[in-house]
Amino acid sequence: MAFDEGLAQRVREVLEDRHDVVEKRMFGGLAFMVKGHMTVGVNGEELMVRVGKDGYDSALARPGAREMDFTGRALKGFVYVSHDGHASDPDLEDWISRALSHTESLPPK
């Protein structure tokens, strides 16, 4: 599956001051890895966000968020966010901030 290059560029701009981000193709799209962990990504026009199990329910309650279910089952701790949920820069920055908060709590790989 192709990914939205415009959304990927917006993610890059939010993360541009970090020196620990690696881009990697995965999940049929583009993932941004921090400390070796998938943190956020782009799949089609959707944003993939790693929020962790503790942040999962509150993330799902936000506009545009849904279960990340690319395997047919929900992947707990990850959500997809539709365009409506990340269209504004503040919304995108908030999703990335949530993902970074979770990823930074994990040990490096």
ROTI-212782 format. One line per 8 residues: number of its first residue (from 1); their letters; for each residue z, y, x of C-alpha. Coordinates in Angstrom, 2 decimals, always signed. Layout:
# residues N
NUM) a) Z:Y:X  ...
END
This chain:
# residues 109
1) mafdegla) +0.00:+0.00:+0.00  -0.80:+3.47:+1.23  +1.88:+6.10:+1.45  +1.83:+9.79:+0.59  +1.25:+11.50:+3.93  +2.36:+14.85:+2.48  +5.74:+13.40:+1.53  +6.01:+11.71:+4.92
9) qrvrevle) +5.40:+15.08:+6.60  +8.09:+16.72:+4.46  +10.54:+14.00:+5.55  +9.54:+14.54:+9.20  +10.26:+18.25:+8.85  +13.75:+17.60:+7.45  +14.48:+15.19:+10.32  +12.73:+17.17:+13.07
17) drhdvvek) +15.93:+18.29:+14.84  +17.13:+14.70:+15.30  +16.21:+12.79:+18.44  +17.21:+9.37:+17.11  +14.51:+8.90:+14.46  +11.81:+6.26:+14.82  +8.98:+5.81:+12.35  +8.03:+2.25:+11.48
25) rmfgglaf) +5.66:+0.74:+8.95  +7.62:-1.50:+6.60  +8.03:-2.28:+2.89  +4.33:-1.49:+2.49  +4.94:+2.12:+3.49  +6.51:+4.18:+6.24  +10.20:+3.95:+7.12  +12.28:+6.38:+9.13
33) mvkghmtv) +14.84:+4.52:+11.21  +18.08:+6.08:+12.51  +20.27:+4.11:+14.92  +17.98:+1.14:+14.25  +18.61:+1.20:+10.49  +16.09:+2.02:+7.79  +17.35:+5.31:+6.40  +14.58:+6.79:+4.27
41) gvngeelm) +10.96:+5.94:+3.73  +7.81:+6.63:+1.79  +6.12:+4.01:-0.35  +3.17:+5.36:-2.31  +4.47:+8.61:-3.81  +8.04:+7.38:-3.96  +10.87:+8.08:-1.58  +12.91:+5.05:-0.48
49) vrvgkdgy) +16.53:+5.98:+0.19  +19.30:+3.88:+1.71  +22.47:+5.01:-0.04  +24.69:+1.99:+0.59  +26.61:-0.05:-1.94  +29.26:+2.64:-2.40  +26.67:+5.33:-3.20  +24.39:+3.10:-5.24
57) dsalarpg) +25.62:+3.79:-8.79  +25.85:+7.55:-8.31  +22.35:+7.58:-6.78  +20.91:+5.68:-9.75  +22.40:+8.30:-12.09  +20.30:+11.05:-10.47  +16.96:+12.20:-11.94  +13.99:+10.18:-10.72
65) aremdftg) +16.04:+7.38:-9.14  +15.57:+3.70:-9.93  +16.40:+0.35:-8.37  +14.40:-0.56:-5.29  +12.89:-3.78:-6.57  +9.79:-4.47:-4.51  +10.70:-8.17:-4.28  +11.26:-8.49:-8.02
73) ralkgfvy) +15.03:-8.17:-7.63  +17.08:-5.05:-7.08  +17.97:-4.42:-3.45  +21.54:-3.10:-3.74  +22.18:-0.05:-1.63  +18.58:+1.18:-1.76  +16.81:+3.27:-4.42  +13.32:+4.52:-5.09
81) vshdghas) +13.02:+8.17:-6.07  +9.97:+9.30:-8.03  +8.13:+12.54:-7.36  +10.19:+14.37:-10.00  +13.37:+13.51:-8.09  +12.19:+14.80:-4.70  +9.61:+17.48:-5.59  +11.78:+20.41:-4.52
89) dpdledwi) +12.84:+20.83:-0.90  +16.55:+21.01:-1.82  +16.28:+17.71:-3.72  +14.49:+16.02:-0.82  +17.05:+17.37:+1.65  +19.90:+16.11:-0.53  +18.44:+12.59:-0.68  +17.93:+12.53:+3.07
97) sralshte) +21.46:+13.83:+3.62  +22.85:+11.02:+1.45  +20.86:+8.47:+3.43  +21.98:+9.89:+6.77  +25.62:+9.90:+5.69  +25.39:+6.20:+4.93  +23.36:+5.29:+8.02  +25.71:+7.19:+10.33
105) slppk) +28.59:+5.09:+9.01  +26.90:+1.91:+10.27  +27.15:+0.57:+13.83  +24.00:+1.01:+15.92  +21.66:-1.96:+16.07
END
